[in-house]
């Protein structure tokens, strides 16, 4: 969590004045940096402590292929995340 906090503070500051990591539109850099975020609920990462990171991730979640990369594929359902 310390490493997450340190890295998220840097990322939050970087994103505070911009919509995406590089340029004016989503890029490979955004997807690469966010690869761990779909597992946020399981990991219990405090995204709400980093408002720019949280906003940025919500933007990525608006992209259908990011939100559901396995749409249309037959695969067993994942077990529910423990509460």
N, CA, C and O atoms as a CHARMM CRD file, in Angstrom:
* protein
*
  332
    1    1 UNK  N      0.81300  -1.19000   0.00000 PROA 1      0.00000
    2    1 UNK  CA     0.00000   0.00000   0.00000 PROA 1      0.00000
    3    1 UNK  C      0.86400   1.26600   0.00000 PROA 1      0.00000
    4    1 UNK  O      0.48700   2.28100  -0.58600 PROA 1      0.00000
    5    2 UNK  N      2.02000   1.19600   0.65800 PROA 2      0.00000
    6    2 UNK  CA     2.91700   2.36700   0.64900 PROA 2      0.00000
    7    2 UNK  C      3.35800   2.67500  -0.77800 PROA 2      0.00000
    8    2 UNK  O      3.36300   3.83200  -1.19800 PROA 2      0.00000
    9    3 UNK  N      3.72500   1.63700  -1.51500 PROA 3      0.00000
   10    3 UNK  CA     4.15000   1.84900  -2.90400 PROA 3      0.00000
   11    3 UNK  C      3.00800   2.37400  -3.75400 PROA 3      0.00000
   12    3 UNK  O      3.20000   3.25400  -4.59300 PROA 3      0.00000
   13    4 UNK  N      1.81700   1.83100  -3.53300 PROA 4      0.00000
   14    4 UNK  CA     0.65600   2.32500  -4.26500 PROA 4      0.00000
   15    4 UNK  C      0.43800   3.79800  -3.95100 PROA 4      0.00000
   16    4 UNK  O      0.20500   4.59600  -4.85900 PROA 4      0.00000
   17    5 UNK  N      0.50900   4.16400  -2.68200 PROA 5      0.00000
   18    5 UNK  CA     0.29800   5.54700  -2.27700 PROA 5      0.00000
   19    5 UNK  C      1.31900   6.49600  -2.88300 PROA 5      0.00000
   20    5 UNK  O      0.96700   7.57700  -3.35500 PROA 5      0.00000
   21    6 UNK  N      2.57100   6.09600  -2.87000 PROA 6      0.00000
   22    6 UNK  CA     3.61900   6.95200  -3.42700 PROA 6      0.00000
   23    6 UNK  C      3.43800   7.12000  -4.93400 PROA 6      0.00000
   24    6 UNK  O      3.51900   8.23300  -5.45300 PROA 6      0.00000
   25    7 UNK  N      3.19500   6.01900  -5.62900 PROA 7      0.00000
   26    7 UNK  CA     3.01500   6.08900  -7.08300 PROA 7      0.00000
   27    7 UNK  C      1.72400   6.82700  -7.44700 PROA 7      0.00000
   28    7 UNK  O      1.69700   7.58600  -8.41600 PROA 7      0.00000
   29    8 UNK  N      0.67200   6.61100  -6.68500 PROA 8      0.00000
   30    8 UNK  CA    -0.60700   7.26700  -6.97900 PROA 8      0.00000
   31    8 UNK  C     -0.54500   8.76700  -6.75100 PROA 8      0.00000
   32    8 UNK  O     -1.19100   9.53000  -7.46900 PROA 8      0.00000
   33    9 UNK  N      0.21800   9.19400  -5.76900 PROA 9      0.00000
   34    9 UNK  CA     0.37700  10.63800  -5.53400 PROA 9      0.00000
   35    9 UNK  C      1.04700  11.29500  -6.74500 PROA 9      0.00000
   36    9 UNK  O      0.64900  12.38100  -7.16600 PROA 9      0.00000
   37   10 UNK  N      2.05700  10.63600  -7.29600 PROA 10     0.00000
   38   10 UNK  CA     2.74200  11.16400  -8.48400 PROA 10     0.00000
   39   10 UNK  C      1.78700  11.17200  -9.67300 PROA 10     0.00000
   40   10 UNK  O      1.68700  12.17000 -10.38600 PROA 10     0.00000
   41   11 UNK  N      1.08700  10.06100  -9.88500 PROA 11     0.00000
   42   11 UNK  CA     0.14600   9.96000 -10.99900 PROA 11     0.00000
   43   11 UNK  C     -0.98900  10.96100 -10.85100 PROA 11     0.00000
   44   11 UNK  O     -1.40600  11.57600 -11.83300 PROA 11     0.00000
   45   12 UNK  N     -1.49000  11.13000  -9.64200 PROA 12     0.00000
   46   12 UNK  CA    -2.57700  12.07600  -9.39900 PROA 12     0.00000
   47   12 UNK  C     -2.14700  13.50100  -9.74400 PROA 12     0.00000
   48   12 UNK  O     -2.89800  14.25200 -10.36700 PROA 12     0.00000
   49   13 UNK  N     -0.93900  13.86300  -9.33600 PROA 13     0.00000
   50   13 UNK  CA    -0.42500  15.20100  -9.64900 PROA 13     0.00000
   51   13 UNK  C     -0.27900  15.37400 -11.16300 PROA 13     0.00000
   52   13 UNK  O     -0.61500  16.42700 -11.70200 PROA 13     0.00000
   53   14 UNK  N      0.21700  14.35400 -11.83900 PROA 14     0.00000
   54   14 UNK  CA     0.40700  14.41900 -13.29100 PROA 14     0.00000
   55   14 UNK  C     -0.93800  14.58400 -14.00300 PROA 14     0.00000
   56   14 UNK  O     -1.05500  15.36400 -14.94900 PROA 14     0.00000
   57   15 UNK  N     -1.93600  13.85600 -13.54900 PROA 15     0.00000
   58   15 UNK  CA    -3.25000  13.87800 -14.20200 PROA 15     0.00000
   59   15 UNK  C     -4.10500  15.07700 -13.80600 PROA 15     0.00000
   60   15 UNK  O     -5.12800  15.33500 -14.44000 PROA 15     0.00000
   61   16 UNK  N     -3.71400  15.79900 -12.78800 PROA 16     0.00000
   62   16 UNK  CA    -4.55800  16.89200 -12.29200 PROA 16     0.00000
   63   16 UNK  C     -4.82400  17.96900 -13.32600 PROA 16     0.00000
   64   16 UNK  O     -5.87300  18.61100 -13.28200 PROA 16     0.00000
   65   17 UNK  N     -3.92100  18.18000 -14.23600 PROA 17     0.00000
   66   17 UNK  CA    -4.12100  19.21500 -15.24400 PROA 17     0.00000
   67   17 UNK  C     -4.36500  18.68800 -16.63500 PROA 17     0.00000
   68   17 UNK  O     -4.32400  19.44700 -17.60300 PROA 17     0.00000
   69   18 UNK  N     -4.62100  17.38700 -16.75100 PROA 18     0.00000
   70   18 UNK  CA    -4.81600  16.81000 -18.08700 PROA 18     0.00000
   71   18 UNK  C     -5.85500  15.71000 -18.03500 PROA 18     0.00000
   72   18 UNK  O     -6.13800  15.13700 -16.98300 PROA 18     0.00000
   73   19 UNK  N     -6.41000  15.43600 -19.19100 PROA 19     0.00000
   74   19 UNK  CA    -7.44600  14.41400 -19.29300 PROA 19     0.00000
   75   19 UNK  C     -6.85600  13.01100 -19.40700 PROA 19     0.00000
   76   19 UNK  O     -7.38400  12.06100 -18.82900 PROA 19     0.00000
   77   20 UNK  N     -5.75500  12.88600 -20.15800 PROA 20     0.00000
   78   20 UNK  CA    -5.10400  11.60200 -20.40600 PROA 20     0.00000
   79   20 UNK  C     -3.62200  11.73600 -20.09100 PROA 20     0.00000
   80   20 UNK  O     -3.12300  12.84700 -19.91300 PROA 20     0.00000
   81   21 UNK  N     -2.92300  10.62600 -20.02200 PROA 21     0.00000
   82   21 UNK  CA    -1.50000  10.66600 -19.67800 PROA 21     0.00000
   83   21 UNK  C     -0.65200  11.40400 -20.69700 PROA 21     0.00000
   84   21 UNK  O      0.23800  12.17400 -20.33700 PROA 21     0.00000
   85   22 UNK  N     -0.93300  11.16500 -21.98200 PROA 22     0.00000
   86   22 UNK  CA    -0.12800  11.74500 -23.04700 PROA 22     0.00000
   87   22 UNK  C     -1.04900  12.36400 -24.08000 PROA 22     0.00000
   88   22 UNK  O     -1.87000  11.65300 -24.66000 PROA 22     0.00000
   89   23 UNK  N     -0.94900  13.62400 -24.32500 PROA 23     0.00000
   90   23 UNK  CA    -1.75000  14.26000 -25.36700 PROA 23     0.00000
   91   23 UNK  C     -3.20500  14.46300 -24.98700 PROA 23     0.00000
   92   23 UNK  O     -3.57100  14.46500 -23.81200 PROA 23     0.00000
   93   24 UNK  N     -4.02400  14.63400 -26.01800 PROA 24     0.00000
   94   24 UNK  CA    -5.42800  14.98300 -25.81400 PROA 24     0.00000
   95   24 UNK  C     -6.39100  13.82100 -25.98000 PROA 24     0.00000
   96   24 UNK  O     -7.60600  14.01600 -25.94400 PROA 24     0.00000
   97   25 UNK  N     -5.87000  12.62100 -26.16100 PROA 25     0.00000
   98   25 UNK  CA    -6.75700  11.46600 -26.30200 PROA 25     0.00000
   99   25 UNK  C     -6.11000  10.25200 -25.65000 PROA 25     0.00000
  100   25 UNK  O     -4.91500  10.24200 -25.35200 PROA 25     0.00000
  101   26 UNK  N     -6.92200   9.24500 -25.44200 PROA 26     0.00000
  102   26 UNK  CA    -6.44200   8.01100 -24.82000 PROA 26     0.00000
  103   26 UNK  C     -5.33200   7.40700 -25.68300 PROA 26     0.00000
  104   26 UNK  O     -5.37400   7.48200 -26.91100 PROA 26     0.00000
  105   27 UNK  N     -4.35100   6.81300 -25.02500 PROA 27     0.00000
  106   27 UNK  CA    -3.22200   6.21300 -25.73600 PROA 27     0.00000
  107   27 UNK  C     -2.82700   4.90700 -25.04900 PROA 27     0.00000
  108   27 UNK  O     -3.36800   4.53200 -24.00800 PROA 27     0.00000
  109   28 UNK  N     -1.87700   4.24200 -25.66300 PROA 28     0.00000
  110   28 UNK  CA    -1.32500   3.01600 -25.08800 PROA 28     0.00000
  111   28 UNK  C     -0.84800   3.26900 -23.65500 PROA 28     0.00000
  112   28 UNK  O     -0.99600   2.40700 -22.78900 PROA 28     0.00000
  113   29 UNK  N     -0.28800   4.42900 -23.41100 PROA 29     0.00000
  114   29 UNK  CA     0.21700   4.75300 -22.07700 PROA 29     0.00000
  115   29 UNK  C     -0.88200   4.66200 -21.02300 PROA 29     0.00000
  116   29 UNK  O     -0.64400   4.16600 -19.92200 PROA 29     0.00000
  117   30 UNK  N     -2.08200   5.13600 -21.35000 PROA 30     0.00000
  118   30 UNK  CA    -3.19500   5.06400 -20.40300 PROA 30     0.00000
  119   30 UNK  C     -3.54300   3.61900 -20.07000 PROA 30     0.00000
  120   30 UNK  O     -3.70300   3.25400 -18.90500 PROA 30     0.00000
  121   31 UNK  N     -3.65800   2.79800 -21.12500 PROA 31     0.00000
  122   31 UNK  CA    -4.00500   1.39900 -20.89300 PROA 31     0.00000
  123   31 UNK  C     -2.90700   0.67800 -20.11400 PROA 31     0.00000
  124   31 UNK  O     -3.19000  -0.11500 -19.21600 PROA 31     0.00000
  125   32 UNK  N     -1.67400   0.95400 -20.46000 PROA 32     0.00000
  126   32 UNK  CA    -0.55300   0.28700 -19.79400 PROA 32     0.00000
  127   32 UNK  C     -0.48400   0.65300 -18.31900 PROA 32     0.00000
  128   32 UNK  O     -0.26900  -0.21000 -17.46700 PROA 32     0.00000
  129   33 UNK  N     -0.66700   1.92700 -18.02100 PROA 33     0.00000
  130   33 UNK  CA    -0.59900   2.37700 -16.62500 PROA 33     0.00000
  131   33 UNK  C     -1.77200   1.87900 -15.79100 PROA 33     0.00000
  132   33 UNK  O     -1.65800   1.76000 -14.57100 PROA 33     0.00000
  133   34 UNK  N     -2.89300   1.59000 -16.43100 PROA 34     0.00000
  134   34 UNK  CA    -4.10500   1.22900 -15.69700 PROA 34     0.00000
  135   34 UNK  C     -4.33800  -0.27900 -15.61500 PROA 34     0.00000
  136   34 UNK  O     -5.40500  -0.70700 -15.17500 PROA 34     0.00000
  137   35 UNK  N     -3.37800  -1.08400 -16.02400 PROA 35     0.00000
  138   35 UNK  CA    -3.61800  -2.52700 -16.08700 PROA 35     0.00000
  139   35 UNK  C     -4.00900  -3.15100 -14.75500 PROA 35     0.00000
  140   35 UNK  O     -4.70800  -4.16400 -14.73900 PROA 35     0.00000
  141   36 UNK  N     -3.58600  -2.58500 -13.66100 PROA 36     0.00000
  142   36 UNK  CA    -3.91300  -3.16200 -12.35500 PROA 36     0.00000
  143   36 UNK  C     -5.27400  -2.68600 -11.82800 PROA 36     0.00000
  144   36 UNK  O     -5.81800  -3.29500 -10.90600 PROA 36     0.00000
  145   37 UNK  N     -5.82100  -1.63000 -12.38400 PROA 37     0.00000
  146   37 UNK  CA    -7.03000  -1.03300 -11.82400 PROA 37     0.00000
  147   37 UNK  C     -8.29700  -1.87800 -11.94200 PROA 37     0.00000
  148   37 UNK  O     -9.17300  -1.73700 -11.08900 PROA 37     0.00000
  149   38 UNK  N     -8.45000  -2.74400 -12.94100 PROA 38     0.00000
  150   38 UNK  CA    -9.64400  -3.59400 -12.93100 PROA 38     0.00000
  151   38 UNK  C     -9.71600  -4.50600 -11.70100 PROA 38     0.00000
  152   38 UNK  O    -10.77900  -5.04400 -11.39200 PROA 38     0.00000
  153   39 UNK  N     -8.61600  -4.67700 -11.01400 PROA 39     0.00000
  154   39 UNK  CA    -8.57800  -5.52200  -9.82100 PROA 39     0.00000
  155   39 UNK  C     -8.63600  -4.69900  -8.54200 PROA 39     0.00000
  156   39 UNK  O     -8.38400  -5.21400  -7.45200 PROA 39     0.00000
  157   40 UNK  N     -8.96900  -3.42300  -8.67700 PROA 40     0.00000
  158   40 UNK  CA    -9.02700  -2.52600  -7.53900 PROA 40     0.00000
  159   40 UNK  C     -9.97200  -3.01800  -6.45300 PROA 40     0.00000
  160   40 UNK  O     -9.64200  -2.94000  -5.27000 PROA 40     0.00000
  161   41 UNK  N    -11.14500  -3.52500  -6.83600 PROA 41     0.00000
  162   41 UNK  CA   -12.10100  -3.96300  -5.82300 PROA 41     0.00000
  163   41 UNK  C    -11.54800  -5.10900  -4.98100 PROA 41     0.00000
  164   41 UNK  O    -11.76600  -5.13900  -3.77000 PROA 41     0.00000
  165   42 UNK  N    -10.84200  -6.04200  -5.59300 PROA 42     0.00000
  166   42 UNK  CA   -10.24800  -7.15900  -4.85900 PROA 42     0.00000
  167   42 UNK  C     -9.08600  -6.68200  -4.00000 PROA 42     0.00000
  168   42 UNK  O     -8.93500  -7.10900  -2.85500 PROA 42     0.00000
  169   43 UNK  N     -8.26600  -5.79700  -4.55700 PROA 43     0.00000
  170   43 UNK  CA    -7.08500  -5.30600  -3.83900 PROA 43     0.00000
  171   43 UNK  C     -7.43800  -4.28800  -2.76700 PROA 43     0.00000
  172   43 UNK  O     -6.66400  -4.08100  -1.83200 PROA 43     0.00000
  173   44 UNK  N     -8.59800  -3.64900  -2.89000 PROA 44     0.00000
  174   44 UNK  CA    -8.99900  -2.64900  -1.91000 PROA 44     0.00000
  175   44 UNK  C     -8.15000  -1.39000  -1.94900 PROA 44     0.00000
  176   44 UNK  O     -7.86600  -0.78900  -0.91300 PROA 44     0.00000
  177   45 UNK  N     -7.74600  -0.99600  -3.14900 PROA 45     0.00000
  178   45 UNK  CA    -6.92200   0.20700  -3.28400 PROA 45     0.00000
  179   45 UNK  C     -7.76700   1.46000  -3.05400 PROA 45     0.00000
  180   45 UNK  O     -8.89100   1.54100  -3.54900 PROA 45     0.00000
  181   46 UNK  N     -7.25200   2.42100  -2.32300 PROA 46     0.00000
  182   46 UNK  CA    -8.01400   3.63700  -1.98800 PROA 46     0.00000
  183   46 UNK  C     -7.99200   4.67300  -3.11900 PROA 46     0.00000
  184   46 UNK  O     -7.41200   5.74800  -2.96900 PROA 46     0.00000
  185   47 UNK  N     -8.62400   4.34200  -4.24400 PROA 47     0.00000
  186   47 UNK  CA    -8.63500   5.26700  -5.38200 PROA 47     0.00000
  187   47 UNK  C     -9.26500   6.60400  -5.03200 PROA 47     0.00000
  188   47 UNK  O     -8.84800   7.63900  -5.55200 PROA 47     0.00000
  189   48 UNK  N    -10.26200   6.59700  -4.16000 PROA 48     0.00000
  190   48 UNK  CA   -10.92900   7.86400  -3.83200 PROA 48     0.00000
  191   48 UNK  C    -10.00600   8.84300  -3.10200 PROA 48     0.00000
  192   48 UNK  O    -10.35800  10.01100  -2.94000 PROA 48     0.00000
  193   49 UNK  N     -8.84100   8.39000  -2.66400 PROA 49     0.00000
  194   49 UNK  CA    -7.85100   9.29800  -2.06700 PROA 49     0.00000
  195   49 UNK  C     -7.08600  10.07200  -3.14800 PROA 49     0.00000
  196   49 UNK  O     -6.35100  11.01100  -2.84400 PROA 49     0.00000
  197   50 UNK  N     -7.26700   9.67200  -4.40100 PROA 50     0.00000
  198   50 UNK  CA    -6.55000  10.26800  -5.52400 PROA 50     0.00000
  199   50 UNK  C     -7.56400  10.66000  -6.59600 PROA 50     0.00000
  200   50 UNK  O     -7.76900   9.91400  -7.55400 PROA 50     0.00000
  201   51 UNK  N     -8.20000  11.82000  -6.44700 PROA 51     0.00000
  202   51 UNK  CA    -9.33200  12.18800  -7.30700 PROA 51     0.00000
  203   51 UNK  C     -9.01500  12.23500  -8.79800 PROA 51     0.00000
  204   51 UNK  O     -9.87000  11.89100  -9.61500 PROA 51     0.00000
  205   52 UNK  N     -7.83000  12.64400  -9.16600 PROA 52     0.00000
  206   52 UNK  CA    -7.49200  12.69300 -10.59900 PROA 52     0.00000
  207   52 UNK  C     -7.30800  11.28900 -11.16400 PROA 52     0.00000
  208   52 UNK  O     -7.67900  11.02500 -12.30700 PROA 52     0.00000
  209   53 UNK  N     -6.74500  10.40400 -10.37700 PROA 53     0.00000
  210   53 UNK  CA    -6.59200   9.01100 -10.80400 PROA 53     0.00000
  211   53 UNK  C     -7.96400   8.36500 -10.91900 PROA 53     0.00000
  212   53 UNK  O     -8.24200   7.64500 -11.87800 PROA 53     0.00000
  213   54 UNK  N     -8.80700   8.62200  -9.95400 PROA 54     0.00000
  214   54 UNK  CA   -10.16100   8.06000  -9.98100 PROA 54     0.00000
  215   54 UNK  C    -10.94400   8.56000 -11.20200 PROA 54     0.00000
  216   54 UNK  O    -11.61500   7.77300 -11.86800 PROA 54     0.00000
  217   55 UNK  N    -10.86400   9.84000 -11.49200 PROA 55     0.00000
  218   55 UNK  CA   -11.53600  10.40900 -12.66600 PROA 55     0.00000
  219   55 UNK  C    -11.01000   9.78600 -13.94400 PROA 55     0.00000
  220   55 UNK  O    -11.78500   9.40500 -14.82100 PROA 55     0.00000
  221   56 UNK  N     -9.69100   9.68400 -14.05000 PROA 56     0.00000
  222   56 UNK  CA    -9.03900   9.09700 -15.21800 PROA 56     0.00000
  223   56 UNK  C     -9.49400   7.65800 -15.42300 PROA 56     0.00000
  224   56 UNK  O     -9.78900   7.24600 -16.54500 PROA 56     0.00000
  225   57 UNK  N     -9.54900   6.89800 -14.33400 PROA 57     0.00000
  226   57 UNK  CA    -9.98200   5.50800 -14.46500 PROA 57     0.00000
  227   57 UNK  C    -11.45400   5.42100 -14.87000 PROA 57     0.00000
  228   57 UNK  O    -11.82200   4.54100 -15.64800 PROA 57     0.00000
  229   58 UNK  N    -12.29400   6.30900 -14.36200 PROA 58     0.00000
  230   58 UNK  CA   -13.71000   6.33500 -14.78800 PROA 58     0.00000
  231   58 UNK  C    -13.80100   6.59000 -16.28800 PROA 58     0.00000
  232   58 UNK  O    -14.66800   6.02600 -16.95600 PROA 58     0.00000
  233   59 UNK  N    -12.92700   7.42600 -16.82600 PROA 59     0.00000
  234   59 UNK  CA   -12.89800   7.66900 -18.27400 PROA 59     0.00000
  235   59 UNK  C    -12.56500   6.38900 -19.02700 PROA 59     0.00000
  236   59 UNK  O    -13.20500   6.07200 -20.03000 PROA 59     0.00000
  237   60 UNK  N    -11.57200   5.65600 -18.54900 PROA 60     0.00000
  238   60 UNK  CA   -11.22000   4.39100 -19.18800 PROA 60     0.00000
  239   60 UNK  C    -12.38800   3.41300 -19.13000 PROA 60     0.00000
  240   60 UNK  O    -12.62900   2.67400 -20.08400 PROA 60     0.00000
  241   61 UNK  N    -13.10800   3.40600 -18.02000 PROA 61     0.00000
  242   61 UNK  CA   -14.24600   2.50300 -17.86500 PROA 61     0.00000
  243   61 UNK  C    -15.38100   2.82300 -18.84500 PROA 61     0.00000
  244   61 UNK  O    -16.26600   1.99100 -19.04800 PROA 61     0.00000
  245   62 UNK  N    -15.36800   3.99700 -19.44600 PROA 62     0.00000
  246   62 UNK  CA   -16.36100   4.36100 -20.45000 PROA 62     0.00000
  247   62 UNK  C    -16.10100   3.64600 -21.78000 PROA 62     0.00000
  248   62 UNK  O    -16.98700   3.58400 -22.63200 PROA 62     0.00000
  249   63 UNK  N    -14.90700   3.11300 -21.95900 PROA 63     0.00000
  250   63 UNK  CA   -14.52800   2.43400 -23.19900 PROA 63     0.00000
  251   63 UNK  C    -14.97200   0.97600 -23.10700 PROA 63     0.00000
  252   63 UNK  O    -14.48000   0.21700 -22.27300 PROA 63     0.00000
  253   64 UNK  N    -15.91100   0.59400 -23.97700 PROA 64     0.00000
  254   64 UNK  CA   -16.49500  -0.75100 -23.91800 PROA 64     0.00000
  255   64 UNK  C    -15.44900  -1.86000 -23.89000 PROA 64     0.00000
  256   64 UNK  O    -15.52500  -2.76500 -23.05900 PROA 64     0.00000
  257   65 UNK  N    -14.48200  -1.79500 -24.78400 PROA 65     0.00000
  258   65 UNK  CA   -13.47800  -2.85700 -24.88300 PROA 65     0.00000
  259   65 UNK  C    -12.59200  -2.92700 -23.63400 PROA 65     0.00000
  260   65 UNK  O    -12.06300  -3.99200 -23.31400 PROA 65     0.00000
  261   66 UNK  N    -12.42700  -1.82300 -22.93900 PROA 66     0.00000
  262   66 UNK  CA   -11.66300  -1.83600 -21.69200 PROA 66     0.00000
  263   66 UNK  C    -12.51400  -2.42200 -20.57500 PROA 66     0.00000
  264   66 UNK  O    -12.05200  -3.26100 -19.80200 PROA 66     0.00000
  265   67 UNK  N    -13.74600  -1.97700 -20.49900 PROA 67     0.00000
  266   67 UNK  CA   -14.64800  -2.39300 -19.43100 PROA 67     0.00000
  267   67 UNK  C    -14.95900  -3.88300 -19.51300 PROA 67     0.00000
  268   67 UNK  O    -15.04600  -4.55500 -18.48500 PROA 67     0.00000
  269   68 UNK  N    -15.12700  -4.40800 -20.73700 PROA 68     0.00000
  270   68 UNK  CA   -15.47900  -5.81600 -20.90800 PROA 68     0.00000
  271   68 UNK  C    -14.68600  -6.40400 -22.07200 PROA 68     0.00000
  272   68 UNK  O    -15.23300  -6.59500 -23.15800 PROA 68     0.00000
  273   69 UNK  N    -13.40600  -6.69300 -21.85400 PROA 69     0.00000
  274   69 UNK  CA   -12.56200  -7.15800 -22.95900 PROA 69     0.00000
  275   69 UNK  C    -12.93200  -8.54500 -23.47600 PROA 69     0.00000
  276   69 UNK  O    -12.47000  -8.94800 -24.54400 PROA 69     0.00000
  277   70 UNK  N    -13.74900  -9.27100 -22.74300 PROA 70     0.00000
  278   70 UNK  CA   -14.09900 -10.62700 -23.14600 PROA 70     0.00000
  279   70 UNK  C    -15.52100 -10.73100 -23.68800 PROA 70     0.00000
  280   70 UNK  O    -16.05500 -11.83000 -23.84000 PROA 70     0.00000
  281   71 UNK  N    -16.12500  -9.59700 -23.97400 PROA 71     0.00000
  282   71 UNK  CA   -17.48800  -9.59600 -24.50000 PROA 71     0.00000
  283   71 UNK  C    -17.55500 -10.46200 -25.76000 PROA 71     0.00000
  284   71 UNK  O    -16.72000 -10.35000 -26.65800 PROA 71     0.00000
  285   72 UNK  N    -18.56300 -11.31900 -25.80000 PROA 72     0.00000
  286   72 UNK  CA   -18.76100 -12.18100 -26.95900 PROA 72     0.00000
  287   72 UNK  C    -18.00300 -13.49200 -26.89000 PROA 72     0.00000
  288   72 UNK  O    -18.23900 -14.37500 -27.71300 PROA 72     0.00000
  289   73 UNK  N    -17.10200 -13.64500 -25.93600 PROA 73     0.00000
  290   73 UNK  CA   -16.36000 -14.88900 -25.77900 PROA 73     0.00000
  291   73 UNK  C    -17.07300 -15.77400 -24.76100 PROA 73     0.00000
  292   73 UNK  O    -17.62600 -15.28500 -23.77700 PROA 73     0.00000
  293   74 UNK  N    -17.05200 -17.05600 -25.00600 PROA 74     0.00000
  294   74 UNK  CA   -17.62900 -17.97400 -24.03200 PROA 74     0.00000
  295   74 UNK  C    -16.56600 -18.33000 -23.00000 PROA 74     0.00000
  296   74 UNK  O    -15.51900 -18.88700 -23.32800 PROA 74     0.00000
  297   75 UNK  N    -16.85300 -18.00400 -21.78000 PROA 75     0.00000
  298   75 UNK  CA   -15.94300 -18.29700 -20.68600 PROA 75     0.00000
  299   75 UNK  C    -16.77100 -18.48200 -19.42200 PROA 75     0.00000
  300   75 UNK  O    -17.84600 -17.89600 -19.29500 PROA 75     0.00000
  301   76 UNK  N    -16.29100 -19.27700 -18.50100 PROA 76     0.00000
  302   76 UNK  CA   -17.03700 -19.43700 -17.25300 PROA 76     0.00000
  303   76 UNK  C    -17.09400 -18.11000 -16.49000 PROA 76     0.00000
  304   76 UNK  O    -16.16400 -17.30600 -16.54500 PROA 76     0.00000
  305   77 UNK  N    -18.17800 -17.90600 -15.79500 PROA 77     0.00000
  306   77 UNK  CA   -18.32900 -16.69400 -14.97800 PROA 77     0.00000
  307   77 UNK  C    -17.28700 -16.68500 -13.86900 PROA 77     0.00000
  308   77 UNK  O    -16.94500 -17.73200 -13.32100 PROA 77     0.00000
  309   78 UNK  N    -16.79000 -15.51200 -13.54600 PROA 78     0.00000
  310   78 UNK  CA   -15.84900 -15.36900 -12.44200 PROA 78     0.00000
  311   78 UNK  C    -16.61800 -15.44700 -11.12700 PROA 78     0.00000
  312   78 UNK  O    -17.77600 -15.03200 -11.06800 PROA 78     0.00000
  313   79 UNK  N    -16.00300 -15.96500 -10.08400 PROA 79     0.00000
  314   79 UNK  CA   -16.67100 -16.00000  -8.79400 PROA 79     0.00000
  315   79 UNK  C    -16.86000 -14.57100  -8.27000 PROA 79     0.00000
  316   79 UNK  O    -16.09900 -13.67200  -8.62900 PROA 79     0.00000
  317   80 UNK  N    -17.86100 -14.36700  -7.43200 PROA 80     0.00000
  318   80 UNK  CA   -18.06900 -13.01700  -6.88600 PROA 80     0.00000
  319   80 UNK  C    -16.90100 -12.58900  -6.00400 PROA 80     0.00000
  320   80 UNK  O    -16.21500 -13.41800  -5.40600 PROA 80     0.00000
  321   81 UNK  N    -16.69600 -11.30000  -5.93800 PROA 81     0.00000
  322   81 UNK  CA   -15.66100 -10.72200  -5.08700 PROA 81     0.00000
  323   81 UNK  C    -16.16300 -10.74600  -3.65600 PROA 81     0.00000
  324   81 UNK  O    -17.25800 -10.25100  -3.38800 PROA 81     0.00000
  325   82 UNK  N    -15.39300 -11.31000  -2.72000 PROA 82     0.00000
  326   82 UNK  CA   -15.84200 -11.33200  -1.32700 PROA 82     0.00000
  327   82 UNK  C    -16.04500  -9.92300  -0.77800 PROA 82     0.00000
  328   82 UNK  O    -15.24100  -9.03000  -1.04900 PROA 82     0.00000
  329   83 UNK  N    -17.07500  -9.72500  -0.03600 PROA 83     0.00000
  330   83 UNK  CA   -17.40200  -8.41200   0.52600 PROA 83     0.00000
  331   83 UNK  C    -16.77100  -8.18900   1.78900 PROA 83     0.00000
  332   83 UNK  O    -16.94800  -7.12900   2.38900 PROA 83     0.00000
